[in-house]
Amino acid sequence: MILKQLCQLLVIGTLTIAGFAITACTGSEAPDAAEVSPALAAIESAAPIGSLMPSSAPAPEQAPPGTWHGAREGVTFYPSGENIAYDKPAPTVHPKLTEHSQKMVPGVYQVAENVYLAYGYALTSPAMIVGDDGVIIVDPTEDVTTSKVAFAELRKFSDKPVKAVIYSHWHIDHYAGVGAFTTAEAVASGEVKIIAHRDFMDNMIKNSTGGTGPIIAARVGYSLGSLLDSGPEGTINGGLGPRFVIKDPSLIAPNVLVDDVLEITIAGVRMEIKWIPSEAPDEIAVWLPDLEVLHTVEILQGESFPNLHTIRGTRYRDLELWFKGVDTLREYPAKYTVASHGRPISGYVEIAETLTAYRDAIQFVYDQTLRYINKGYLPDELVEVVKLPPHLAEHPWLGDFYGGVAHSVRQIYFGELGWFQGDPTFLAPTSPVRASQLYVRLMGGRDAVYAAAVAAAEQGDQQWAAELLTHIVRINHDDWDARNLKAEALRQIAYTHTNNNWRNWYLTSAVELDGTIDYSRELDIQAPDMLRAFPTSKLVDSFRYRLEAENTLDVHMTMGFSFPDVDEAFGLEIRRGVVQFYEHMPDTADVVLEMDRATLIGLLAGELDFNGIDGVQPESPQAALAALFQSGDARLTIGTSEDFVKFFSYFEPPSDEPIPITLK
């Protein structure tokens, strides 16, 4: 209780990491065992890092499961475990999506002599490169638990110590499982290298403490399907991998940084690590010249059309950088490729053809979108004319499973031109609710619109039915007949799609509309390792996103924050509706809070435990602070407790109420 209260008062809530929401200061309970599938239960029971002992490798299955692209030479598959993607045919699942799931049988792919890819255990597939006296790991999974499972499988092929871990970029599914492979102490001693681009930490922090954390936290569940059951009427797979499963993310800061190119030998393995901005601005690829193996990381986003834009929300991605980045990969004479998402490819010709098709698909969509933008086409019109030609649309590494052309072209328009589409009618349009009221009245009233929606649904036009019902629901959120009918329309639309992000969003919106959504399943995770990695300044600066500006238009008040154990001090100045952050202690602070950074991180991470004044658990933010002050863990060196409470009264505490996404 005290953690949540203190977090609310200190206005530190959801952090957004790689577009995925990581919430500190929570005390959520683990799901019931009955809610966990057998495959996920195996992940839950993963052994700790110290107990991962090598065992004899399983018998190989020469033919990998599912359709296969490329030659077979030099690639051996060792299956292990149950597919955690839903891989059974069903009338509510597009056959191509079922086929995509069937590729995701978990196991280890051995590539060339000593490269191993643990595939099918998480969204990301960690690679292990075996050297003379150690191993190198490329891209841990999204959390420690799934990484332990993957590492246990990799350990069947080598028990040599981990000498290095490479983070390909700042997205959480490419570093957060590092705790399964090494420890902070091993890295601090220099025993293990953590290699990343020089901007890795800056990008991770910048995109973690930004102001869109709460809304991304809400939207990510819709995109990834985390609020849905796995099954024929729920989520099928993760698009890039079988499923995004995250429970215990970790982070160890890198100690070897890459600028443009890093040529390095570790455990006798020669590597060229090359910066290739693309899907992420700090992406680094790994070339193993002696093995002719190229790790394409997420420059290629698996066996799917790339997510040129993610519908959960993101900043605009530079597509010219991306396809030119693939061109950089084409310069390497690779006989084999492995990737952070997707299965290996073997063969010089097959690799060259795949890389060419992938970059051509990105350039085609970008160039043709600009071509039609320059003819005056608007976003919804662009979707009708910009479509991949058959030789790209039917390519096995460009299926519509994760990224999609339709939502990409819309984002290109907004990224290049902005929101205004040229008709001044919509510079200051009628508000959505008012417009719906007028439309419904014009169409003969609620019952007439509802009847038209029923007729459209019966005729198979679920899209038009959903659009009509949106007007009724927007006017009256308590119109359950309209809500339920729209929910069913969205479900029927979802069942026709192969794109996982679209399918998940339709289905999650349906359960929001019909009232059966289970918000307790939202990703709600304590991430102490990440909090420890964040500069204190970023935690303090993030307060400003919750200022209730309307209540401070005549307020001028300054607060200082002192952290003596790390010799840091910062300030926040409320000034007539804005908060200015200072990298130093303000000279004219009205109130100054002093506490050790270690105490702050311990509180946020849930690692401190005390009972408060006279052994009584605090029941309010004020009581929690009083307990901290009594214990001496927090002190006011300037100002009074009344000043302190007054300052924070101007900030809006995080809300426990779900953010409506579809019910608007």
N, C-alpha and C positions, 0 to 999 in steps of 0.2 A: 504493500500500500504506500509506504513512504516514498519508494522510488517513483511511482507514478505521480504522486502529488508534487514531489520536488521537480520532476521533469516538467510538469505542467507549469509550475511557477517560473522555472528557468527557461521555458519556451523552447525546449529541445525535444523534437519529436522525430518524425520520420526522416530518414536519410535516403536518398535515391542513389543507387549504385548501379551503373550501367543500365539505367532505366528500370531496374528492379528495386522494389521498396524494401529497405531494411530498417526495422523499427527498433530503436533502443528504448530502454526504460519500460519494458513490458514484463508481464508475468504470466503469459499465456501458458496453458497446460498442453502437453503433448496429446495428439489425437488418440482415441481409444484404439486398442489393438484390433477391434473388429473392423475399423475403418481402413486398415492397412492391408494391401494385397500380399500374397505370399512372396512375390518378388521384392516388394518394398520392405517386407518384414526381414528379408535377408539383408537388405541394406541397413535396416535398423540395428541388426545384431552384428554389424561389422566389428572385427577385432581391432583393438588399439594398435597404434603404430609399432610398439615394441614386440607385438606377438605375430607380426607378419613374417612367417618363416617359409622358405622355399619348399616346394614339393615337386614330385615328378610331373612333367607336363602331360596334359591329356592327349589322347590320340587326335591327330589332326583330321579335319574334314576338308579335303582338297577343294571341293566346290563350295564357295561361300553361299549363304542363303539368299534367296530372292534374285531378282534380275541383277546382272553383273555387267559393268562397263569396263572395258580394257582387257589386256592380256592376263593370263593366270600365272605366267612365269615369275618366279621369285616371291610369290605371295601364298602363304599358308594360313588357313583359318583354324583356330582351336575353339570350338564353341563351349560355352559354360553358362548354365543357368537358364532361367525362364525369361522370355521376352516381356518387358514391362510396358511396352506399347500394346495397344489393343489391336490384334492382328487377325481377327476372325471376320469373314464376310458377313454383312448384315444389310438389310434393305435401307437402313438409316445411315449407311456409310458408303461414300463413293468408292467404287472398286479400285480406283487408282490410289486412294488413300489407304485402303487395306493393303494393297501391294507395297506401298511405301513402308508401312509398319512391318511387313514381313521381311524387309531388309535388315531389321534392327535386332535380330537375334544376338544376344550378348556373347562376347568371346574376345579372344586376342588374335589380331592379325600380325603374323610375322612377315616383315618386309625386308628383302635382301637378307643379310646374314645376322644383323644384330639390332634391328629396329622393330619395336613391338608397339602396337596400338590397341589399347583397351577400349573396345567399342561396345556401345549398347548398355552401359551402366548408368549413364547420366546424359544430360544434354550435350556435354562436351566429352571428347575422347582423349584422355591423356596418353602421350607417347613416351616410351622409355627407350633410350639409346644406350646400348651396353658397350662400355669401353674396357680398357685393360684392367683397371683397378676400381671401377665405379660405374654408376649409371647417371644419365642426364634425363630429367623429366621435362617435357614440353607441355604446358597448359594443364594444370590440375583442373578438376571438375569444379562445379559450382559450390560444393561444400565438402567438409571433412569426411562425413559419413559415406557418401558415394565414392569419394576418392579412396577411402580405405578398402572398399570392395574391389575397385579397379586395381589398386596396388597389390592386393592379395593375389589377384590373377596374374599380374605382371611378375610377381615374385616367384611364380612357378618356373620362370625362365632365367632368373638371375637373382642371387642374394647379395650381389655386390652393393656397397654402400652408395647412397645418393651423394653425388659430388656437385650437382647443380640443378636448379629449377629455372626454367625460362617462362616468363609471362609474356605471351604474344601481344597483349594489349590490356587496357584498363577495365574491360567488361568483367563482371563478377564471375561468370562461368569460365574464366580463363586464369583465375588466381585463387579463388576462395577456398579451394580444397588443399592448399599448400600444407596445412597442418598435418595432413596424413603422410607427407613425404619427408618432412624435416621439422626442425624446431628453431625458434628464435635464437636459442643459445648456440646452436651449431652454426647459424648464419653469422651471429655476432663474433664468434671466434675465428671466422674465416674458413672454417672446415667445409662449409657449403656456400656456393655462390648462388645468389638470386639475380637473374639477368633480366633487364627490362629496358624499354626506351627511356631516355632522359626525362620525358614528360609524363611518364606513367603515373607517378604519385600526384602531380599537379592535376592531371586529367581526372584521376579517380576522386580526388578531394573536391575539385570544382563541380563535378557532376554528381557528387554525393550530398553536398550541403546546400544545393541550390533551392530556390524558393518553390519549385514545382513538386517537391517531395510528396505532399499529401495527395495531390491529384494523380500523380504517377502511381502511387501506392494503390489507389483505387482502380486505375485503368489496367495495371499489369495483370491483375487477377482475371480480367475479362479476356485479355489477349492470350495468356498462357493456359487458361482453363483451370486454374487452381481452385476455383469455387465449384467445379464440376466433378462428378464421378468419372472414372475411366470406364468406358464401355460404349456400346453401340449408340446410346442416346446422349453420350457425353464426350469427353475429350478422347482422342484416338492416339495421337503421338505428339511429340514436340516439334515436328517439322524438321529440325536440325538433328534431332536425336530422339530417343524413345520418350523421355519425359524430363521436365525441369523439376528436380527435387532438391530443395534447399532447407536445411535445418540448422546447420552449425558452420557458418562461413568463417574463414580465418584470413589473416593477412600478415605477411612478413615483408617489410620494406626491402626493395632491391638494394644490393651492395655493389653491383656491376651495371653500369649504364651504357646504353648504346646511343651514339649520335647518328651517324649515317651508316657506317659499316663497322662491324667488330669481327675481326679474324682472331679466333681463339682456339686453343687446343685444351680439352679437358678429358682426363682419363684416357689420353691417347687418341681421342676423337677430334679430328679437325673439323671446325665449323666456320661458316661465314654467316653472320647474323646481320640481316639487311633491313633497314628501315624502309617500309613501303606503305605510306599513308593510303588508306582505302576505306574499308568498312569502319575503321577507327583511325584517328589521326596519329596514333602512336604504334601502329601495327608493325611488328617485326617478324620476318620470315627466317627460316633456318635452312641452310644448304649444307649438305654433307658431301663434299666433293669425292672422297675416297669410296663412298658407297653409291654415288649418283642418286641420292635420295633428297628430295625437296619437300620440306614441311611447309605447306601453303597456309597454315594457321587458319584465320577466318577471312583471308582475302577471297577465297572461295568458300561460300557459306553452305558447304555440304551439297547433297544431291537435290538441290532446289534452286529456283530462281532467287537471286539475292534480295535481301530486304533493303532496297534502296531507300525506303522510308518505313519506319515501324509505326503501326497504327496506335500502339500504346502511347506514343508521343516521344519526340526526339527533336533535336536541332537538325537543321538542313544538312544533309550529307553531300559532299562534293563528288559528283559522279564522274567528272573528268579525271580527278585524282584516282578514283577507284579503277576505271578501266585501264588507265595508264599504269597503275600498279600491277594489274594482271600482265601487262606487257613486260614489266620488269621480270616477273616470274618466267615468262617465255624465253628469256635470255639464258636461263640455266639449262644445261644439257641433261635434263632429268630422265632417268630410266624408271624411277618410281616416285610417286607422290603419296604423302599422307597428309591428313587435314584434321583440324580440331573438330570438325563436323563432317560426317560422311566417311566412306570406306576408301581404302587405298586404290590407286590406279597404277597399273604396270604397263610398260611399253613406251618407247620414245614417241612413236606415231600417235598412239592413243592419248598420251599426255598433251602433246602439242595440239591435237585436235580439240581436246576438252578445254584447254586454256584459251584457245582462239575463240571457240564458241561462247565461252563465258564472258570474255571481254567484249565480243561483238554484241551479245545480248544487252549488256549495259549501255554500250555506245548507241546501239540502235534505238533503245527506248529514249535515251537522253536527246539524241540528235533529232529524231522524228517528232518528239514532243516540242522541241524548240521550233522545228519547221512549221508545225501547225499553230503554235502560239503566235508566230509571226504572220499567220494568215488571219488572226483574230479569234481563233478557237478558244473556248472557255473550258474549264476543267471537266465538266460532264460531257462536253463534246469531244474532248481529247480522248476520253476512254473509248469512244466509238471508233476512232480511226487509228490509234496507236496500239497495234497488236503485233506480237512477235511473228515473224514468218515461220512457215512449217518446219524448216530445217533447224530452227532454234527452239520453237515451242515444243517440239517432240524430242529434243535432246535429253538423254537420261540424267544430266546434271542441271537441268533447267525446268524441272517440274514446278507446278504452282502449289507448293506445299508450305512455304514459309513467307518469302517475299512474294509480291504480286505486281504485275504490270499496271493493273487498274489503279491501285492506291499509290503507285509510284508516280504515274504521270500527273496525278492531281497535286502531289507534293512538289514536283518539279515546277509546276505553274506557280504555286504559292512561294516556293523558294526563290524563283527568279523574278517574279513580279509583285508578290505580296497578295493581300486578301482582296483588294478592290478589283473587280472584274470589268469596270468601265461604264456600267449603266448607273448614272447618278441617282436613279430611283432608290438604289440600295446603299447610298452613302448614309442615310438616316432612315432605315426602313421601319415599318410598323413592327412593334414588338411581337415576338412569336405568339404569345398567348392571345394578344389582341387580334392578330391576323387569323389565328385559328377560330376565334369566336366569329369573326366576320365571314370566313369561308363556310363554316358550318351553317350559319344563318342563311347565307346565299344559296347553299345546297339544299335547303328545306328543313334544316334542323337536325338534331342529334340522331333521331330514329331513322331518318332518311339516309344519313351518312353511314350509320351502322348497317342498314340493310344493303347498301351498295358494297360495303366491305365484305359482308357475308357472301353476296353474289360473286364478287371477285375471287374470294377464296375457293368457293365451290367450282369456279371455272378454271382454277389452277393459277390464277394471277396473285400469288401470295405477296409479291412486292407492292402491288397497288393496294391490296387490302391493308397491309401494314402502314402504308403512307396515309390512307384515309383514316385509319384508327388513331394515328398519331395526333390528329387534330382533336378528336374526342377526349383522348387521355390527357392531352396538354391542358384542356379546359377543366377537366374534372379527374383528379387522380383517384377518386373513389369509385369511378365507373368500372366495376370489376368485370362486367361482361366485355367491355371494350378491351380492357387489359388482358384478359384471358385469351380473347380471340387474336389480339396482336401477338401475344406470346406464342400461340400455336402457329401463326403465320411465319414468325421468325424461325421456329424450329424446322418447319418444312423447307424454308430457304437454306438453313444450315446443312441439312442432310444432302443437299445437292453439291456442296462445295468440297474441293480438295484442299483448299488453303486452310491450314490449322488456325491461324490467327482469326480469320473471318468466321470459321465454324465456331470456334470457342466464344467469340464475341456475340454472335447471334444467340447461342444457347445460354450464355450467362445473362444476356439481356432478357431472355424469355423467363428465366427463374426470378429475375428482379421484378418483372412485370406481374407474374402470377403469385408473387409473395412467398415462394418456396426457397429463395436464396439463403444460403447458410454463410453468413459473414464471419462466423468463427473459424472458417477455413482459410481466411486470408493469410497471406504470408506475413508473419508477425514474429520477428526474430531478434533476439539479443545478439549483438555482434561486438563483443569486447575487444577483439583484436583490431577491428577497424576503428573503433573509437580511440584506441591507443595510438593509432597511426595518424589520426587527424591532428593538425596543429590546433592548439587551444584557440588561436585567433579565429579560426573558421567556425568553431562552436559558438563563440561569442557573437561573431558577425551575423550568424544565421538568425539571431533574435529578430532582426528588423523586418522579416517577412510577416510577422504577426502583430505589428503595431496597429492598434485601432486608431487610425489617423483622425477619424471624425471626432474623437474625444480629446485630441491633443492639439487642436488648431491654435489654442492660446497657451500651450504648455512649453516651458523651456526648462529642462532638467537633465542633469548629467550624472552618470554613474560610472565608477571605476571598478575594475576587476584586477585583483593582485594574486599571483600564484607564486609564492616565494620559493617553493621547492625547485622550480625551473627558471626562476628569475625572469618572469614574464608579467607584463601588465598591459591592460587594454581599457578602452572606454567606449561608452555609448552615450550619445547626446540626443535626447528627444528635442526637436526644434520645430514646433508648429506643423506637425503632420508628417515629419520624416525622422528617421533615426540615422545619425552619422556615426560610423564606426571609426575608432582611432586605434592605431597600432602601438599606442603608448598610453600611459596614465594621464588623463586630462588634468590640467593645472587647477581647474575650477570645479572639481567633482563635488556634487551635493552629498553623495553617499559612496562609500568604497567598501566592497566585499572582498575579504581576504580568505582564501582557502588554498590548500595544496592542489595542484593539478591531479595528483594521484588520488586525492579524495573525490574530486569531481568525476574522474573517469570511473573510480570504483562505484560511485553512486549510480552513474548512468549505466554501467555494465551489470549492476545488480550484485556486486561483489562485497558490499559492506552490509553489516547487519547490526542494528542496535534498536533498543526499545523506546528511546525517547525519554522525556522527563519523568522521573520517578518510576521508570519501567513500564510506562503506559505507551502503547503504540499510537503515534500521532494520527489523527483523523482529519486533519486539514493541512493545507500548505503552510499556513502560519504556524501551526503546531510542529510541523516537520522542521521548519526553520528554527523554531525555538529550541528543538531538541539538538539540532546541529550546533547552535550557538552555545548551549549548555555544555555539550561535550567538548567544545573547543575546536571542533573540526571546521567551523566557520566563524568568522569574526567581522564585525563592522568597525573599521578603523576611522571612518569619517561618517557622520550622520547617525540617524536613529533608526530603530526598527520600523517606526512609522514611515520614515522616508523610503526605506527599502520596499515596504509593501506598496506604498504609493507609486513608486517607479514602475513596479511590475504590474500594477493594476491597469496600466495603459496597454498591456499586451494581451492578445487573445489567446487563451490556453488551447491546446489541441483538443479537438472534439472527439468523443467516442462514437459519435453518430456516423453511420456509413454515408459516403458521398454518393448521391444519386447520379447515375450515368445515363440511363435510358429513360427513366421516369422523370421527364422534365416538362 
